[in-house]
Amino acid sequence: MADADYFMGVAQQALWVLALACAPILIPALIVGLVLGMIQAATSINEATLTFVPKLIVIAIALAISGSAILILLADFTREIFARIPDIVR
């Protein structure tokens, strides 16, 4: 039963790391999409590239700003998982 609790804890930690890694990219993209959607609804302009290009630019900026922090987070999680392997094998 302890093994199941251990793996559930690892899975929970993995989901938390995933949420922390995705949030700096998804939140700005969602905000830009919402603002541009309201602008499109107000002006009745239905152009697909009107939303795609600004989202692409915002995602590139978000990755440039927070990309190193995301990689550090993922590397730390990976190191921690690899360090736990001997405890699991025993």
Helices and strands as residue ranges (DSSP letters): H 2-43, H 48-89
